[in-house]
Amino acid sequence: MFYGILVRMFFFDTDKHKAPQVHAEFQGNVAVYSIPEGELLAGKLPAKKHEMVVAWIAIHEDELMADWELAVNGKKPFQIRGLDQ
């Protein structure tokens, strides 16, 4: 969580988007982003929050992909720092 944005990884939700992804939530708005590209797959966040999430994904892409691999293989992923830490 950073700047009020809650980011979660739902690694069993591959039927709809078929890609490594994170779900970002801010004040009832939810958006789904692909990890490798930071591309918005579904939903919407306010513009500034969207930009923050895309930047966070770019900064932490390697960590996110490593966590994705851990999660889909039944292992516990590591927590990743937010932009405000």
TIRO-2110 file (N, C-alpha, C; in Angstrom, 1 decimal):
// TIRO-2110
0.8, -1.2, 0.0, N, 1, A
0.0, 0.0, 0.0, CA, 1, A
0.9, 1.2, 0.0, C, 1, A
0.6, 2.2, -0.8, N, 2, A
1.3, 3.5, -0.9, CA, 2, A
0.3, 4.6, -1.3, C, 2, A
0.4, 5.7, -0.7, N, 3, A
-0.4, 6.9, -1.0, CA, 3, A
-1.9, 6.5, -1.1, C, 3, A
-2.3, 5.7, -0.2, N, 4, A
-3.7, 5.2, -0.2, CA, 4, A
-4.1, 4.2, -1.3, C, 4, A
-3.2, 3.8, -2.1, N, 5, A
-3.4, 2.8, -3.1, CA, 5, A
-3.1, 1.4, -2.6, C, 5, A
-4.0, 0.5, -2.6, N, 6, A
-3.8, -0.9, -2.1, CA, 6, A
-3.5, -1.7, -3.4, C, 6, A
-2.3, -2.4, -3.4, N, 7, A
-2.0, -3.2, -4.6, CA, 7, A
-1.9, -4.7, -4.1, C, 7, A
-2.6, -5.5, -4.8, N, 8, A
-2.7, -6.9, -4.5, CA, 8, A
-2.4, -7.8, -5.8, C, 8, A
-1.9, -8.9, -5.5, N, 9, A
-1.6, -9.9, -6.6, CA, 9, A
-2.6, -11.0, -6.5, C, 9, A
-3.4, -11.2, -7.5, N, 10, A
-4.3, -12.3, -7.5, CA, 10, A
-3.8, -13.3, -8.5, C, 10, A
-3.0, -14.2, -8.1, N, 11, A
-2.3, -15.0, -9.1, CA, 11, A
-3.1, -16.2, -9.7, C, 11, A
-4.3, -16.4, -9.1, N, 12, A
-5.2, -17.4, -9.6, CA, 12, A
-6.2, -16.8, -10.7, C, 12, A
-6.1, -15.5, -10.8, N, 13, A
-7.0, -14.8, -11.8, CA, 13, A
-6.4, -14.7, -13.1, C, 13, A
-6.0, -15.9, -13.7, N, 14, A
-5.4, -15.9, -15.0, CA, 14, A
-6.4, -16.2, -16.1, C, 14, A
-7.6, -16.6, -15.8, N, 15, A
-8.6, -16.9, -16.8, CA, 15, A
-8.9, -15.7, -17.7, C, 15, A
-9.1, -14.6, -17.0, N, 16, A
-9.6, -13.4, -17.7, CA, 16, A
-8.5, -12.7, -18.4, C, 16, A
-7.3, -12.5, -17.8, N, 17, A
-6.3, -11.6, -18.4, CA, 17, A
-5.1, -12.5, -18.9, C, 17, A
-4.9, -13.7, -18.5, N, 18, A
-3.9, -14.6, -18.9, CA, 18, A
-2.5, -14.0, -18.9, C, 18, A
-2.2, -13.2, -17.9, N, 19, A
-0.9, -12.6, -17.8, CA, 19, A
-0.6, -12.3, -16.3, C, 19, A
0.7, -12.2, -16.0, N, 20, A
1.0, -11.7, -14.6, CA, 20, A
0.4, -10.3, -14.4, C, 20, A
-0.2, -10.1, -13.3, N, 21, A
-0.9, -8.9, -13.1, CA, 21, A
-1.0, -8.5, -11.6, C, 21, A
-1.3, -7.2, -11.4, N, 22, A
-1.6, -6.7, -10.1, CA, 22, A
-3.0, -6.0, -10.1, C, 22, A
-3.7, -6.0, -9.0, N, 23, A
-4.9, -5.2, -8.9, CA, 23, A
-4.6, -4.1, -8.0, C, 23, A
-5.0, -2.9, -8.4, N, 24, A
-4.8, -1.7, -7.6, CA, 24, A
-6.1, -1.1, -7.2, C, 24, A
-6.3, -0.7, -6.0, N, 25, A
-7.6, -0.2, -5.5, CA, 25, A
-7.3, 1.2, -4.8, C, 25, A
-8.2, 2.2, -5.1, N, 26, A
-8.1, 3.5, -4.5, CA, 26, A
-9.5, 4.0, -4.4, C, 26, A
-9.9, 4.2, -3.1, N, 27, A
-11.3, 4.8, -2.8, CA, 27, A
-12.4, 4.2, -3.7, C, 27, A
-12.4, 2.8, -3.7, N, 28, A
-13.5, 2.1, -4.4, CA, 28, A
-13.3, 1.9, -5.9, C, 28, A
-12.2, 2.5, -6.4, N, 29, A
-11.9, 2.3, -7.8, CA, 29, A
-10.9, 1.2, -7.9, C, 29, A
-11.1, 0.3, -8.9, N, 30, A
-10.2, -0.9, -9.0, CA, 30, A
-9.7, -0.9, -10.4, C, 30, A
-8.4, -1.2, -10.6, N, 31, A
-7.8, -1.3, -11.9, CA, 31, A
-6.8, -2.5, -11.9, C, 31, A
-6.7, -3.2, -13.0, N, 32, A
-5.9, -4.4, -13.2, CA, 32, A
-4.8, -4.0, -14.2, C, 32, A
-3.5, -4.3, -13.8, N, 33, A
-2.4, -3.9, -14.6, CA, 33, A
-1.5, -5.1, -14.9, C, 33, A
-1.0, -5.3, -16.1, N, 34, A
-0.1, -6.3, -16.4, CA, 34, A
1.3, -5.9, -15.8, C, 34, A
2.0, -6.9, -15.3, N, 35, A
3.2, -6.6, -14.7, CA, 35, A
4.3, -6.3, -15.7, C, 35, A
4.5, -7.1, -16.7, N, 36, A
5.7, -6.8, -17.6, CA, 36, A
5.6, -5.4, -18.3, C, 36, A
4.4, -5.0, -18.7, N, 37, A
4.2, -3.7, -19.4, CA, 37, A
3.7, -2.6, -18.6, C, 37, A
3.1, -2.9, -17.5, N, 38, A
2.4, -1.9, -16.7, CA, 38, A
1.1, -1.4, -17.4, C, 38, A
0.7, -2.2, -18.4, N, 39, A
-0.5, -1.8, -19.2, CA, 39, A
-1.8, -2.0, -18.4, C, 39, A
-2.7, -1.1, -18.5, N, 40, A
-4.0, -1.2, -17.9, CA, 40, A
-4.8, -2.2, -18.6, C, 40, A
-5.2, -3.3, -17.9, N, 41, A
-6.0, -4.4, -18.5, CA, 41, A
-7.5, -4.2, -18.3, C, 41, A
-7.9, -3.6, -17.2, N, 42, A
-9.3, -3.4, -16.9, CA, 42, A
-9.4, -2.4, -15.7, C, 42, A
-10.6, -1.8, -15.7, N, 43, A
-10.9, -0.9, -14.6, CA, 43, A
-10.3, 0.5, -14.8, C, 43, A
-10.3, 1.3, -13.7, N, 44, A
-9.8, 2.7, -13.9, CA, 44, A
-9.5, 3.2, -12.5, C, 44, A
-8.4, 4.0, -12.4, N, 45, A
-8.0, 4.8, -11.2, CA, 45, A
-8.0, 6.2, -11.6, C, 45, A
-8.1, 7.1, -10.7, N, 46, A
-7.8, 8.6, -11.0, CA, 46, A
-6.5, 8.7, -11.7, C, 46, A
-6.4, 9.7, -12.6, N, 47, A
-5.2, 9.8, -13.4, CA, 47, A
-3.8, 9.8, -12.6, C, 47, A
-3.8, 10.6, -11.5, N, 48, A
-2.5, 10.7, -10.8, CA, 48, A
-2.2, 9.3, -10.1, C, 48, A
-3.2, 8.7, -9.6, N, 49, A
-3.0, 7.4, -9.0, CA, 49, A
-2.6, 6.3, -10.0, C, 49, A
-3.2, 6.4, -11.2, N, 50, A
-2.8, 5.5, -12.3, CA, 50, A
-1.3, 5.7, -12.6, C, 50, A
-0.9, 6.9, -12.7, N, 51, A
0.5, 7.2, -13.1, CA, 51, A
1.4, 6.6, -12.0, C, 51, A
1.0, 6.8, -10.7, N, 52, A
1.8, 6.2, -9.6, CA, 52, A
2.0, 4.7, -9.7, C, 52, A
0.9, 4.0, -10.0, N, 53, A
0.9, 2.6, -10.1, CA, 53, A
1.8, 2.1, -11.3, C, 53, A
1.6, 2.8, -12.4, N, 54, A
2.5, 2.4, -13.6, CA, 54, A
3.9, 2.7, -13.3, C, 54, A
4.3, 3.8, -12.6, N, 55, A
5.7, 4.0, -12.2, CA, 55, A
6.2, 3.0, -11.2, C, 55, A
5.3, 2.6, -10.2, N, 56, A
5.7, 1.6, -9.2, CA, 56, A
6.0, 0.3, -9.9, C, 56, A
5.1, -0.1, -10.9, N, 57, A
5.3, -1.4, -11.6, CA, 57, A
6.6, -1.3, -12.3, C, 57, A
6.9, -0.2, -13.0, N, 58, A
8.2, -0.1, -13.8, CA, 58, A
9.4, -0.3, -12.8, C, 58, A
9.3, 0.4, -11.7, N, 59, A
10.5, 0.4, -10.7, CA, 59, A
10.7, -1.0, -10.2, C, 59, A
9.6, -1.7, -9.9, N, 60, A
9.6, -3.0, -9.2, CA, 60, A
9.3, -4.2, -10.1, C, 60, A
9.4, -4.1, -11.4, N, 61, A
9.1, -5.1, -12.4, CA, 61, A
9.7, -6.5, -12.0, C, 61, A
11.1, -6.4, -11.8, N, 62, A
11.8, -7.7, -11.5, CA, 62, A
11.3, -8.3, -10.3, C, 62, A
11.0, -7.5, -9.2, N, 63, A
10.5, -8.1, -8.0, CA, 63, A
9.1, -8.6, -8.1, C, 63, A
8.3, -7.9, -8.9, N, 64, A
6.9, -8.4, -9.1, CA, 64, A
6.9, -9.7, -9.9, C, 64, A
7.7, -9.8, -10.9, N, 65, A
7.8, -11.0, -11.7, CA, 65, A
8.3, -12.2, -10.8, C, 65, A
9.2, -11.9, -10.0, N, 66, A
9.8, -13.0, -9.1, CA, 66, A
8.6, -13.4, -8.1, C, 66, A
7.9, -12.4, -7.6, N, 67, A
6.8, -12.8, -6.7, CA, 67, A
5.7, -13.5, -7.4, C, 67, A
5.4, -13.2, -8.7, N, 68, A
4.4, -13.9, -9.5, CA, 68, A
4.8, -15.3, -9.6, C, 68, A
6.1, -15.6, -9.9, N, 69, A
6.6, -17.0, -10.1, CA, 69, A
6.5, -17.7, -8.8, C, 69, A
6.8, -17.1, -7.7, N, 70, A
6.7, -17.7, -6.4, CA, 70, A
5.2, -18.1, -6.1, C, 70, A
4.3, -17.1, -6.3, N, 71, A
2.9, -17.3, -6.0, CA, 71, A
2.3, -18.4, -6.9, C, 71, A
2.5, -18.4, -8.2, N, 72, A
1.9, -19.5, -9.0, CA, 72, A
2.5, -20.8, -8.7, C, 72, A
3.7, -20.9, -8.1, N, 73, A
4.3, -22.2, -7.7, CA, 73, A
4.0, -22.6, -6.3, C, 73, A
3.0, -21.9, -5.7, N, 74, A
2.6, -22.2, -4.3, CA, 74, A
3.4, -21.7, -3.2, C, 74, A
4.3, -20.8, -3.5, N, 75, A
5.2, -20.3, -2.4, CA, 75, A
4.7, -18.8, -2.1, C, 75, A
5.1, -18.4, -0.9, N, 76, A
4.7, -17.1, -0.4, CA, 76, A
5.6, -16.0, -1.0, C, 76, A
4.9, -15.0, -1.7, N, 77, A
5.7, -13.9, -2.3, CA, 77, A
6.2, -13.0, -1.2, C, 77, A
7.2, -12.2, -1.6, N, 78, A
7.7, -11.2, -0.7, CA, 78, A
7.0, -9.9, -0.8, C, 78, A
6.9, -9.1, 0.3, N, 79, A
6.3, -7.8, 0.2, CA, 79, A
7.2, -6.8, -0.5, C, 79, A
6.6, -6.0, -1.3, N, 80, A
7.4, -5.0, -2.1, CA, 80, A
7.1, -3.6, -1.6, C, 80, A
8.1, -2.8, -1.4, N, 81, A
8.0, -1.4, -0.9, CA, 81, A
7.1, -0.6, -1.8, C, 81, A
6.4, 0.3, -1.2, N, 82, A
5.6, 1.3, -2.0, CA, 82, A
6.5, 2.5, -2.3, C, 82, A
5.9, 3.4, -3.1, N, 83, A
6.6, 4.6, -3.5, CA, 83, A
6.9, 5.6, -2.3, C, 83, A
6.1, 5.5, -1.3, N, 84, A
6.2, 6.4, -0.1, CA, 84, A
7.1, 5.9, 1.0, C, 84, A
7.9, 4.8, 0.7, N, 85, A
8.7, 4.2, 1.8, CA, 85, A
10.2, 4.5, 1.5, C, 85, A
END
